[in-house]
Amino acid sequence: MIRLQPLRCAALAGTLVLAPCGALLAFAADARASEEASAGEVGEGAAPGAETAPAARAPGDGVPPAVRPPELTGAVDAAYPEAAREAGVEGSVVLRLTIDAEGRVTSAEIAEPAGHGFDEAAQQAALRFRFTPARRGDRSVASRILYRHDFRLPAPPPAAAPVAGAAGAAPVAGAAGAAPVAGASGPALPAIEVSVRGASEAERLRTSAQAVQVIETVEAKRQAADLGQVLARAEGVSVRRLGGLGSDARFSLNGLTDDRIRFFLDGVPLDLAGHSFGVANVPVNLVERAEIYRGVVPLRFGTDALGGAVNLVTDQDTRGTGASASYQVGSFGTYRLTLGARHAHAPSGLFARASGFVDRARNDTPIDVMAFDESGRLSPARARRFHDGYVAAGGAAEVGVARRPWADRLLLRAFFTSHDKELQHGLLVDMLDGRVKSPPFGEVTFGRQTGGALLRYAQPFFGRARLDALAGYSYARTTFVDVATCTYGWSGSCVERPYRGEVGDDANDQQVRQHTTFARVNLAWHPATEHRLRFGLSPSHVTRTGRNLVVAEPEKDPLTAERELWSGVAGVEYEARPFEGRFANITFAKLYLQSVRTREHLPSGRIGDVDRTSHRAGAGDSLRFRFTDALYAKASYEYATRLPTPEELFGDGGLIVRNVHLEPEASHNVNVGVTLERAETGAGQLRFSANGFGRFTEDLITLRRHLGYSEYGNTLSARSIGIESTAGWTSPGDWLSVDGHVTWQDFRDGSTGVRIQNLPYLFGGVAARARWAEIAARRDVLSLTWHADYVHAFFVGPEGRGAAGSKAEIPSQLVHTLALTYLVERGGWTVSSTVEVQNLTDEKAFSFYGVQRPGRATYAKLALSL
């Protein structure tokens, strides 16, 4: 009889693990066993845990020659079906393979189907397998075997799963009494189990046709950098804060800034998901990865965007139980806490998930200013920010079911967050020789509370279609208080004056209330394995009103006007991946519509109705060609449109006032690049990418800044061209890794050719990490990480104005960060502790507008994951 030896192969993500095991099956055949088995497939007598049979006898001993099973020499990865991956479905397919005497698979029949596209994927892959043919003695013979393909979604397994033939795992067996295999002269062969693990979502996105960069936050969660700093370490991205934690941050991607980039949390607009204070202030420990889409935005987000999009992805696992926590303390009164937990009940499919955070910072950082001395003259001085504190807290909870016949995923999510920020100065300050000249604010505050809920449903239909829909509601209340009767100095002193208000000429005690309802419907149809057709529709409705409590007569208060905004994006997308997936192409078209209804003060002084509608169309294409498994090239284009946001049209309830006459922005966006991803060599792993980009924009919406209030307006057309590149190396054994990135961009006014102000044109960074394993115990790691971030000098004002020697310029900046982390893993939990020093050399660093940023700061962080 034929006996199985337990397999000792380990399944690796994205790899068909079979050949590295060497001789997969050991068996012996005596005369009776060979004669009995020669008629058909392996029977059911191979029991789990069977011992290895004695060695086969040599020919010439008076018995039939021994039979050797086929061995896989050329595996082809089975593609994880897109619909099944999106639905979170796993499955196993058993195939009956017929292998000819030359080792080719001539037939792959479905013995045990799994549905959801798994059968076809396994079948197509198996037909391209190559084997060393089965042999009887010295002669190659045809054979027939059973294969099992296990499709598993990527997830860190708590322990290696048992495989066929191991104790407690039943091997795949052929049907009893199966018909003889035509042409086979040897015995039937035992089944071999093949395990296919789908590539992680991050890997799938990186190698797709989409113009996307994926940043995984595994390391960042253990360190003290905020999410803005983490994103700024990607090529083409610049994030500069106006001050410390919670302050206004400007995000730039390939030269385009602010709301030209759309931000999402799990595919939901970020400000409608509870984080209305900007992407840089989202706690990094609540984020699993960040997806940065460069200029070309997939239809599934249902959004308008001029320069791209950033999607923050949280924990999406609906299996098992887990929890995490982090606590950070550091300079300038900084404290940050995050908590998260999830639990799933497998038999019913029910799951629940919750997360929360608390942030607090005094932000009393040193700053160089021009202050009045004892004689009443403005003189250089060193002061501390004294009215720049930040407090934020929030939480979210989800309940739902997954992998049920009537719903692959149905979830309800509710959230609430509160942000409160003291304002030390306005969006624009007076500068003199790199020092703040404007007087500080001592009582101005700004805050926002956001709450809401959303319902999401996903389900495949008819085997080749899938629906993914969500609907939600969000409420935001914004407060802005500026009623002080003092003029403050940088020492905190107060000089009384007869009028109220620090920002402008009038006092304000504003409350703005905004209600938003939104929906998104995506329908995908898979007419064939390598073809997908997607449809999307995303409407939203915003109403806003408010009250300035300082204005005694409400009818004279512009904030009391009801403002209404309808927006919608619809489109169609077609994806094809011919030539066995070597080539991938996505073609799409979009429609945009926006309607604004409000009342405002007319030039005549009366209040009148405003009703405006805008509509636009756009299209694009993304393609990728893979030369080898590690080397591929991409190109993409989109004629993009961005509709004005409620804040741009109606103001932010604070320092930015309304302008309801804005026109949509438009841009021709182009990307071309090549990537070498994780190429393994004898000297270690190599990584490299180079990308060229172009952004040719019209009707840009820019913020017209003043010392008091600001407003948005359509001011110019512009073009941005540039090159960005990354390179990296990891040593054998992963004890040392070095990565670097550099971006050069040229962003200029389309009519004058003058470089756009307040935007660096050359920046980059280097990161190195050394790690030592098993310092004090098994599975512990000590790592030392160094970051150096560089920004070349750039002008604060227009390049074309003034003499060369008199132009205000922000000097070059080189900021170093050093972090020491100790990580311990035990069973299913990990704990890490980090000490980090940011701006190690106390370099004088600045925001885009020349405002001094924090100097040297020290942080300690503890993170736990169960």
Disulfide bonds with the S-S distance in Angstrom:
Cys9-Cys21 1.62
Cys486-Cys494 1.69
